[in-house]
């Protein structure tokens, strides 16, 4: 199980005052909607599902005159390395669903992080000098 870091704010900048105003409210509402919409599903996949065509090399195969046989791959990064894994044709629909869900989750997480940063900026601007 992955241990999550514990953040202690005792000696750090106190951030107890929330920013005010319609922009802050809009950011908080958007953040809340996204956080409620997504949980951390177990079966998300990173990367892209790619289709390519390859010739098998048999001189009598139909692929000699055409594009080749369709082959699906999952392309993703793992530990800083680009990985490409072949996907069986009967797995394509499930893998596509999982990749799309992973992308939607990443997009929502980026929006939550951006909203947090924008709320931080608003809070800083609204502090008395």
C-alpha positions in Angstrom: 0.0 0.0 0.0 1.3 3.4 -0.9 1.9 5.6 2.1 0.7 9.2 1.6 2.8 12.0 3.1 1.6 13.8 6.2 1.9 17.6 5.8 2.5 19.5 9.0 1.7 23.2 8.9 3.0 24.1 12.4 6.1 26.0 11.1 4.7 26.8 7.6 2.8 29.8 6.4 -0.7 29.8 8.0 -3.4 29.6 5.3 -6.5 29.6 7.3 -8.3 32.5 5.6 -10.2 31.5 2.4 -10.3 33.9 -0.5 -13.6 35.8 -1.0 -15.6 36.9 -3.9 -17.4 35.4 -7.0 -14.2 34.1 -8.6 -13.2 32.2 -5.5 -16.7 30.8 -5.1 -16.7 29.7 -8.7 -13.3 27.9 -8.3 -14.4 26.2 -5.1 -17.7 25.0 -6.7 -15.8 23.6 -9.7 -13.3 21.9 -7.5 -16.1 20.4 -5.3 -18.0 19.1 -8.4 -14.8 17.5 -9.8 -13.9 15.9 -6.4 -17.4 14.5 -6.0 -17.5 13.2 -9.6 -14.3 11.2 -9.5 -13.0 8.6 -7.1 -9.7 6.8 -7.7 -10.8 3.8 -9.8 -8.5 0.7 -9.8 -8.7 0.0 -13.5 -7.6 3.3 -15.1 -4.9 3.0 -17.7 -2.4 5.7 -18.8 -1.3 6.4 -22.3 -2.8 5.9 -25.7 -4.4 3.1 -27.6 -2.8 2.9 -31.0 -3.7 1.0 -34.2 -1.0 0.1 -36.7 -0.7 -2.4 -39.5 2.0 -4.9 -40.2 2.8 -7.4 -42.8 3.3 -10.9 -41.5 6.0 -11.9 -44.1 4.2 -14.9 -45.6 4.4 -14.6 -49.4 0.9 -16.0 -49.9 -0.9 -13.9 -47.3 -3.4 -11.3 -48.3 -1.4 -8.6 -46.4 1.3 -8.7 -49.1 -0.8 -6.5 -51.4 -2.6 -4.4 -48.7 -1.8 -2.4 -45.5 -1.1 -5.4 -43.4 -2.7 -7.0 -40.4 -4.3 -4.6 -37.8 -2.4 -4.6 -34.5 -3.4 -2.7 -31.4 -0.9 -1.3 -28.9 -1.1 0.5 -25.6 1.6 3.2 -25.5 2.5 4.7 -22.1 5.4 5.9 -19.9 6.5 3.9 -16.9 9.4 4.9 -14.6 10.6 7.4 -17.3 10.6 4.8 -20.0 8.3 4.6 -23.0 6.5 1.3 -23.1 4.5 -0.3 -25.9 2.4 -3.4 -25.2 0.4 -5.3 -27.8 -3.3 -5.6 -27.1 -5.3 -8.6 -28.2 -8.2 -7.5 -30.5 -10.9 -8.8 -28.1 -9.5 -6.5 -25.4 -9.6 -3.3 -27.4 -13.0 -2.0 -26.3 -12.2 -2.5 -22.6 -8.7 -1.0 -22.9 -10.1 2.0 -24.8 -12.7 2.6 -22.0 -10.0 2.4 -19.3 -7.6 4.7 -21.2 -10.4 7.2 -21.8 -11.3 7.0 -18.1 -7.7 7.5 -17.1 -7.4 10.6 -19.3 -10.7 12.1 -17.9 -9.4 11.5 -14.3 -6.0 13.2 -15.1 -7.8 16.1 -16.7 -10.1 16.5 -13.7 -7.1 16.3 -11.3 -5.2 19.0 -13.2 -8.3 21.2 -12.9 -8.5 20.6 -9.2 -4.8 21.4 -8.8 -5.2 24.6 -10.9 -8.2 25.7 -8.9 -6.1 25.2 -5.7 -3.3 27.3 -7.2 -5.8 30.1 -8.3 -7.4 30.1 -4.8 -4.0 30.4 -3.3 -3.3 33.4 -5.5 -6.6 35.0 -4.6 -6.0 34.4 -0.9 -2.6 36.1 -1.2 -4.0 39.1 -3.1 -6.8 39.6 -0.6 -4.5 39.6 2.5 -4.1 43.0 4.0 -0.6 44.4 3.6 
